[in-house]
Amino acid sequence: MRISVFLLILFPSLAFSQVADEKFLQPVSVKYQMPAELAGARLIKAVVDYDEIVYLLSDKGLYRAYGNEFARDIRFRPQANKVPVDIQVQESTNYLYYLYNDKFLTNAYAGEHYGNLPANTYQFIAIDARKRVLLAGGRQLALHENGQLNKLSNLKESIRAVYAHKGDFYLLSENSVWVINDNKTVLLHTDKRMQDIAFRNDEIIIGTREGYYAIHRHTSKEIFPLQSKLPVPDVRHLMVIGDQVWAGTPMGAFTRNRDGSFRYFASKRWLDTDEVKGIAADSHGNVYITTAAGLNKIEFISQTLAEKATFFEDKIRSRHMRYGFTTELQLQKPGDIKSAQLADTDNDGLWTSFYLGSMAFKYAATGDDKALQYTWESFEAYERLLSINPLDGFPSRTFERKGFKYSDLDRWRDSQDPEWEWKGHTSSDEFVAYIFIAAVMDQFIIKTEGEKKRVADFLDKILMHLINNDYYFVDIDGKPTLWGRWNPEYINWYPETIVDRKLGSVTLIAGLQLGYALSGNELYKREADKLMKEHQYLDNIMIDCNIIGPTPGFIHEGHDMGMGGWNHSDDEMAFLSYWVLHHYAFNDSLKVMFEHAIHNHWEIELPEKNSLWHTITYGTEGSVNVADILWHLRGFPMDLIRYTVKNSHRKDLTFQEPNFRKQITKDLLPPDETRIIRHNSNPFELDGGNGGRSELAGDEFLLPYWMARYLQLIE
């Protein structure tokens, strides 16, 4: 009851029909472990039989999957020491067939379907639903039917592959597609660019070095023309899974969605290496991609957003907690979680605010006691940011046991506790974290006057440090930090076209309003009123985001503050501050003005489809795009290792002219196709990553998810 009443108090005018948290298909990567004896082997193909057993054929033998590992398939003793030339599943049944150099056989049909062959003649096999077997090698063809092997006429070109589809056999030779009619090979189509073919109903889809197109399997007439606006046009392998075309290329695999867009699977997030050697599928629609190095599965798991949230919550608790902070893992061996170490970052306070915030909103939405406990555990880390250094009210960036600091080694100072060190140089983004977590602790977590005083004291120390130091964070050297500056002279030095003028005013007024609400200290209200009326901070807050643009020549300690394009860290700081600015406004008139400012910023951010910007805006001003929230949260990758990712080569993208906001393409790519980023980065950036040397926690997902749950946007 307390939660529902509080929601109505905060948002009396908001009304929205909840979206059901329905199950959706989430692609995840499974990289099979290859046995040591396959090192250097030639991996030929993978198939999946009717029992969903995954087989991998190599020049060193046939292997099958046991979980995520492969081992030599020695189950059938007569075949244990033999190496197949080819393997294939029968059309319609998916029974597994083996082609050896002198026979073919299957262990289905009680083992009675087999045939003896002339030695070392055939390399490829296809089996139709009537148990007819087509065999090919070089230019030679034979059809095994009713126990008889009948040789067919040789082709004039070498055969590259054979297929069974809807009761017919098809061949792909060097430059042509053939069909077998009445034991005769009939030419269907010729194209010197062909690399592979696949079948979809009556379509033959043809992959080339320049894209793919389709012809009718009976008439050979074109069904659709060459599609070249593809992620990678060099289509070397094709497979139809369901009704979707999957393509393998030298730079990953892709499939086309029903809306015409593509899903592109490349980089070590998805594949061990990008050069695809073959594609297979199981009956559930999971995709198996063979590369020169191994086998990878793109598995489509069915889950809800709630289940996804549980995954990230468990992941954070099991490997990302450092003294109450949520921490990015440093991987000593790229991509290997077992080599992970917890290390400090430049913004432990800011990143942890997403976790503490998510747990606060989870508690508000569900009453979960564990979430309550986790918020206080992280709040202890924030309190220690103040106590671990000898300065009055100056918050450290982070802290670590002496001798084990990791980031920015020149910014560390000795603590009065000889066992510890603390990091200075604290910036405005850390301040944003402090006011955001203090606000959500006040709104959702504190239950007693003692707890309220604890949160109020935390913020009070920081605000008084600012007021006593002329609105600067002053470090142990007695100087203002580079980015911890809110002094009117500094803020108003910027023209309106540089975002720092607006942003600094937003964050400071939000903090002073909150400080007044928590402590009742009239000083905070007087200071905020003075800044808004005498120093234009209210006017600054209302600056139209649309006028922000290139403004060269404003140099702050060597940084040209009006150049470099739109700063997405500023978006992150602004929206977290908007939550505080709006909910702790001194009066309704201010609240209305703040709502206008929030809406103005939200509108300019719409192309980024950011779920957090939407939920914060809905929870303050009231605007929202729920479809974008679902798109972002569902597309948020499960694997948060920062592999190097490249998309700039893709031919399916429509590129825009260079612009200040750095929106490189017309449409935003799904989050799991681009580099792993936090909310402070440009989602339109196509390339990036660090080679898999670190892993994010996942609280970037949890905060907008639990905020959406609390706001009843998602059921």
N, C-alpha and C positions, 0 to 999 in steps of 0.2 A: 504493500500500500504506500509506504514512504516513497518508493521509487516512482510510482505512477503520479502521485501528487506533486513531487518535485518536478517531473517532466512537464506537467501542466503549468506549474509556476514559471518555469523557464521559457516555455514555448506555448503560450495560450492561444496564439493565432495560427499555429502550424497545424495543417491537416493534410495527411497523405495516406493513400491506401498502401499498405504494406505489400512488398513483393515477397512471394514465397521463396524460401531457400531451397530450390529444387536441385536435384542432382544434375551434374554436368560432366562432360568428359574432359579430363585433365591429362594432357600428354606429359609423360615423364620418361626419362631415359634410363635404360638398363644396359649396362656394358658387361657383357659376359667375360668371365675370366678364362683366358686361354691356357691350356696346359703347356708346360715348358717344352715338350717335344714338338709342339707346333711352331716354335720359333723358326722363322725363315721358310715355313711351308707355304705352298701356293694354295690359297683358299678358293675353291672353285664355285660353290654355291651352297645356299641353305634352303631347306624345304621344311614344311610343317605338315605332319600326317594327320589322319582323322582323329587320333587320340591326343592331338595337340602336342606331340613330341617334336622337339626342334632338332633337326639333323644338320650337320655341317660337313660337307664333303671337302677333303683336301687331298693333295697328292701324296700325303702320308697315311691316308686312311679315312674311314668314316667315323665321325664323332657325334655324340648326342648330348643334349643338355640335361644336367641334373641340377635343378635350381638355376643358379646363375653361373654354374661352372660347366665346362665341357670335359668329357672323358671319351676315350676310344670305345666304340660300340662293339662289345664282344659278347653280347647276350646270346646270339645264335652261334653255337660252336662251329657249325660248318662254314660260316662266313667270317669268323673272328679274325682270321689272318689274311683275308682277302681285301683288296683295295678296289672299290667300284670305279668304273670309268665315268658313270653318271648315275644320278638318282632322280626320281620324279614321282609325283603322286598322280594317281589315276583321276581322270575327269569324273566328276560327280561324287566319287566315294572318298577320295583323298587317301586311298590305300597306297602304301609306299612300295615302289618297285626299284630294283637294283639292276644296273647294267654292268656286267663284267666283260672282260675281253673276249670271252667265249660263250656267254649265255646271259639271259635276263631271267629274273625270278622275282616273286613276291612271297612273303610269308602269310599274306591274307589268302582267302579261298582255300584254307587248309593246306597251303603250299603247293597246290596242284597246278597253278598257272606258271609255267616257265617255258623257256625255249633255248635249245642249243644253237649256237651261232658260229660262223667261220671266225677263227681267231683273229684278233687285232684288226677288225674291220670297221666296227661301229663306235661312235663317240657320243651319240645323243639318242635319247629315248623319249617317246610320248605314248600315253595309253589313253584310249577313249573309253566312254562309258560301256561299250560292248565288249571290252577286253581285247580289242584290236591293239596291236603294238606296232608303232612306226619306229624304225631304226635308221640312223643316218651316220655317215662317216665320210669325210672328204667330199666326193661327188656322188657317192653311192647311197642307194636307198633300198629298203626292204620292208615288207609288211608281213607281220606274223599274225595269222588269223586261223582259228579252228585247228590249231596244232601244226600249221604249215607255214613255212617261211618262203615268201614269194619276193624275188628280187624285182625291183622296178627299174625303169630306165634311168641311167645316170644323168645328172644335170651337167650343164656346161660351166657352172660356177660352183665353188666350194660352199658347202652348207654350213651355216653358222648356228642355227637353232631350229628345233621342231616343236610343234604345238598341237594340242587337241582342244577343239572348241566346238560345242554343239554338234558332236558327232562327225565332224570333219577334221582332217589333218591339214596343217599348214606348215610351210617351210619358209625360212628366211635364209637366202643365200647372200652372196657378196653385194649384189645390187638389186635383188628382186624378191617379191613375195609370190609364193606358189600355193595352190590348193591341190589336193589329191582327189580326183574324181574317177571312179571305175578303174582304180589301180593305175591311173595315169596322172602325171604332174601337169597342171595347167597354170600358165603364167597369169597372175592377177595384176601385178603392178611392178613398175621399175622406177628406182630412184637411187642414184649413186651416193646419196647422202645418208641412207638408212643405217641405223645402228641397233635398233631393237624394235619389236612390235608387241602389242598387247591387244586384248579383245574385250569389248564391252557390247553385249547383245550382238547386233549385226554390224558393229563398227570394228574395223581394224585400225588401231591407233599406231601411228608410225613415228618413232623418234629419230631425229636427225641431229646433225651438228648445229643446226640453226633453229631448232624448236621441234614441235610435233604437230601433226595433222591427222585426219581420219578419212578412210575410204570405206565404202560398203563392201562387206565380205563376199557378196554374191556378184554385184555389178561392177565393183572397183571404182564407182563414181565417188567423187569427193563429197564428204559429209560436212566437214568444216575445214577451213583453210589453215595454212601454216600459222601456228601460234608461236610467235617469237618474243613477245613481251612477257618473258618468264624470268624467274629469279636467276636461272642459269640456262641459256638456250641449248647448250651442248648436252643433249639428252641421250645417254648411253644405255640406260636400262629403264624399262617400263613395266608397270603392273597395274591392273585395275583391282581395287579393293572396295567392295560394295559397288558403288557407281562412280567412285572417284579415281582419277588417274594419278598415280604416283610415278615420279620420275627420279632416276638416279643420275648424278652428274659428277664431274671431277671436283665439284665444290659443294657437295652435300646433296640432300634429297629435298623434294618439295611435292606438295599436292595442291590441287586447285579446289577451293571451297565453292559451294553452290552459288554464292553471291559474286563469284568471279575473282575474289581475292585469293591470295596464296598463303599457305603455311610452309615455312622454309626451315629445314632442320639441318644445321651446319654448326661447326665449331665443336670443341670438346664438351660443351654442355649436352650435346646430343650424340655425337659420334666420336669414336676413338681417332679416326682420321677422316678427312672430308671426301676422299676419292671413293665413290661408291662402285662396288663390283657386282652387286646383285640385290634384288628385293624379293622378299617373301612375306606371307601374311598368315595369321591363324583365323579361326572362325569367329573370333571376337573383334576382328578388325585391328589387332595389334600388328605392327609392321616390323619386319626383321631386315636389317640392312647389313649386308656383307661388305667389308672393306678389305684391303690388303692385309690389315693388321688383326682383324677379328670380326666379331658379330655384335651388333647393337640392336636393341629392341626399343622402338617407340611404343610404349604401352599407354593405352588410354584408360585411365582408371575413372570409375564413376564415384563422385563424391559431392558433398555439399560444401558450401563455404564454411559452415560450422566445423565440419570434419577437417577442412584445410586449416582452419584456425587452430584446432587441437594439435595438428601436426607441427605447426610453427611454435606453439606454446611448449610442447614437449621438447622440441629441438633446442629452444632457448634455454630451458632449465637444465638440459643434459649437457650442453657444451658451450654456452655463450655468456655465463654469468661470471663477472669479476668484481668482487667486493660490493655487489649490488648494482653495478653498471652492466648494461648489455654491451657486449664486446664483439667487434669484428675479429674473426679468427685469422691468424697468420699461419699459412701452411708451409711447413719446412720442405715438403715434397709437393710440388704443384698437383692440385686435384685430389690429394690424399688426406681425408679427414683425420686419419689415424696419426698424422704428423702435425696436428693443429696445436698452436700455443695461443693462450690469451695474452693480448697486448693492449696497452693504452693507445688511444687515438687523440687527435687534436680536439675532438669535441665529444668526449665521453658523456658530458652532461646533456648535450643536445640529443645525441642518439638515444640515450636512456630515457629521455622524456617520452619517446614514442612507446616504449615498453610500459613505463609507469602509467602513462596516459591510457594505454589500451587496457591495462588491468583495472584502472579506476572506472572506465566505462563498462568493462565487463561486470564489475561488482555492481554498478548502478543498474545494469540490465538484468542481472541474474541473481544477485545476492550471494555469489560464490565466495566462501570464506577464504579459499586459497588465494583468489585474486586480491582480496583485502590484505592478506599477509604479504603478498609480493609487493604491493605498493609501498608498504611501510619499510620493507627490506631495502628497496631502492631509495626511498626517501632518506634513510640513514646515510647512504653514500653522498647524497646532496648535502646533508648537514655536515658531513666530514670535510667536504670541499672548503668550508669556512674554518673549521677547527684545526685543520692540519697545518695551516700557515699562521705566522704570528701577526698578520696584518688585521686591522679592525674592519670587519665586514667585507674584505676582499675575497671573492670566491676563486679558488684554484680551478684550473681547467680540469685536472684529474690528479691522481696520486698513485704511487707504487712503492713497494718495498725497496729500500735503498740498494742501488746497484743494478736494478732490473728495468729501468726506464727503457722505452722503445722508440717513441716518436719525438722528433724535434729536440734533440739532446741539448741544444743551447738554451732552451726555455725552462729548464728544471732548476729548482732551488731546494736547499736543505730544509727539512722540517725541524721544529723544536723537538719533535720525537726523533731520536737518533736512528730509529729503524726505518724511517720513511723519507720519501722525497715528494715534492709537489710541483706541479707544472703551472707556471704563470702565463702572462701574455693573454689573459682572458679577454674574450671578444663579445660582441653584441649577440651573436647567435647563442652563446651560453646563457646570457641574460634572458633571452626569449624562453629558453628551456626552464629557467627558474620560475618565471611568472606563470608559464603554462602549467607546470606540475603543481605549483602552489594553488592555482585556481581549481584544478580538478580535485586536488586533495580537499580543498574547502567545500566544493560542491558535492562530492560523492563519498568521501572517505571519513572525514573527522566526525566523531560521535560525541565527544565530550569537550568541555571548555579547555581542559588541559591539552587535548590534541589540537584544538584550534590555536591555542597560544603557541604550541610548538611550531606549527606551520607559519603563524604570524611572525614569530621571532626570527625564523629563517629568512623570510623576505625582508623584515624590518632591518636586519643587519646590512643586507645588501643595499637597500634603498638609502639608508643613512650614510653608507660609504659614498654613494654617488652624490648625495646632497652636500656632504661635508667636503667633497673634493670637486666641487663645481661641475658636477655631472660628468666625471671621468672615472673609469676604473684606473686607479693608480697602483702600479705594481711595487715590488719591494725596492726597486731602484728609484722610487719617488717620481717616476714619469708616467704619464698616461699610456695605456697600452695602445697598440696600433689601431684596433677596431672597437675598443670599449669607450666610445665618445658620444655623449648626448648634449654637450654644452651648446647653448643657443648660438654662440659665435661660430661653432663648428657646423652645426646643423644648417643654419641659414646661410653659410658660405656657399652651399651648393645651390645651383639654380634649380628651378622646378623640373627641368628636364632630366635631372639626375636623381635616381630613385632614393638615394640615401637621405635626402631631405624629408621625403614623405615617410620612409621606413623608420628612421630614427625617432621621428615624432610619434608614430604609431606605437612603437615598443615602449617608449618612456611613459607616455600618458597611460597606456594600458597598465604598466607596473605601478604607477602612483595611484591610480584608481583602485587597483587590487589591494595595495598596501593600506589605503584608507578603510576599505571594507573589512579587512582582516583585523586591523588594530584599532580603528577609530581615531587614529592620530590625525588631527586637523592639519598638521604641517603638510601632509601629503596632498590634501585637497587644495590647500593654499598654493602650493608649488605647482600643481597641475593647472589650476586656474590661471596663475600668472604666466605659465609657459604658453597656454592656449591663447590668452588675451593679449599679453604684452610681447610675446615672441613668435606669434603666428603658428604655433604648433597645431592648432585646430585647422587653420587654413592649409597647413602642410599635409595634414591627414587627408584633406579633401582634394588634393591634387589629382587630376584626371590621369590615370595610368596610360591613356592613349597618347599623351604628349611626351612620355619618357622616350628618349632617343639619343643618338650619338651627340655628345657634347664635349668635344676635345678641349684640352687645355687646363682642366681643373686637377692639379697635381697634388696628391696627399702622400707625403713621405715616399716619393718616387713612383706612386701609382697614378696613372691617368684615369680618374674616376668616371669620366664620361665616355670611355671607349671600352671595347671588348665585347659589346653585345649585351643582351639581356642576362642578368645574373639570377639564375634559378635558386640560388641560396637565399636571395632576397624574397622570393615567393614563399619559401618554406618559413622564413622568419615572420613574414607578414601574416600568413594565414594562421599560424599558431598564436600570434599576438591578437588577431581579430577575435578569437574565441574569448580572450580576456577583456579586450577593449569593449566588446559589445555587452557581455554579461555583467560587467562591473561599471558600466557607464553611470555617471553621477545622476543623470536624470533622463527622462524620456526624450527630450529634445536632442540631447547628444546622441542617444541611441539611434534615433532616426537618421541623423547625419552619418553616424558610423555605418549604418545599414547601406546607405548610398555608396559610401567608399568601398565597402566589401563587395557589393554587387558590381561596381565598376571594375574592380580587380578580377572578380570571378569571370566576368564576360570575356576579358582578354585571355584568360587561361583555358577557355573551353576547348580549343584544339588539342590540348594535352590530355584530356579525358582522365584527369587525376581524381581518384576516389576520395582522397583526403581533402582536396580543395572543395569538392562537392559537399561532403558531409559537414565540414566546418561552415560553409556558406549556408547550408540548409539549417544548421543548428543556431545560426545567428540571424541572417537576413531573410532566409526562407526559400531561396532559389536552389534548384537541384536538377540534375539529369541522372535519373536512376539507372538508365541503360548504360551510361558511361561508368557508373560505379560498378555494376555487374561485370562489364567488359574488363575493367582494370583489375578487379579482385580475382575474377576467374582466370584471367590471363597472366596473373602474377606468377612467376616461375617457382616451382618447387625446389629446384636446384639453385642455390644462391652463391655457388662458387664463381668467382670472377674470372671465368675463362675469357680469352681473347676472342672477340666476335667481330665479324666483318659483314657488312651489308651494302657498302657503297658501290660494289660491282653489279648489283642486281639490275636486271633489265625490265623488271615488272614495276618499278617504282617511277612515279612522276615527280621529277625534281623541280623545286621552285627557285626563283632568282634569290641570290643572297639577301638576307634581311636581318634586321636588328635582333629579332627574337630567335634567330637561328633555327627556324622551322624549315628544315632542309627539304622535306618531301611534302607533297600535297596531303597525303594521308599518313597517320601515325601507325607504325608497325606494332604488332602485339608485344607486350613486355617480355615474353619469353623468347623472342627472336633477337632482342637487342642486348647490349651489355647490361650487366647487373648494376643498378643504380639505386641511390637513395632518392628521397623526394627533392633534394637540392640540386639535381642534375637535369640536363636537357634530355627529355625522352625522345626527341627527334634525332639525336646524335646516332649515326649509323654504325660506327666502328668504335672499338674500345675494349677494355678489360686489362687484366694484368697477368695473363698466362696461367690463371688458376692458382695464384699464390695467396688468396684470401677468400673468406666466406662471410657474407652478411648473415645477420641473425634471423630476420623475418618480421621484426616489429614494425617495419614499414607497411606490411600487410595488416598486422593486428590492430593498429590504431584506427584506420578508417573502417575496418570491419566492425569492431566493437562500438565505434561511434555510430555507425549505421544501424547496428542492432539496438543501441540505446535510443536513438532517435526514431525507432520503429519504421525505418525505411526498408529493412530486411526482416522478415519474420524469424 
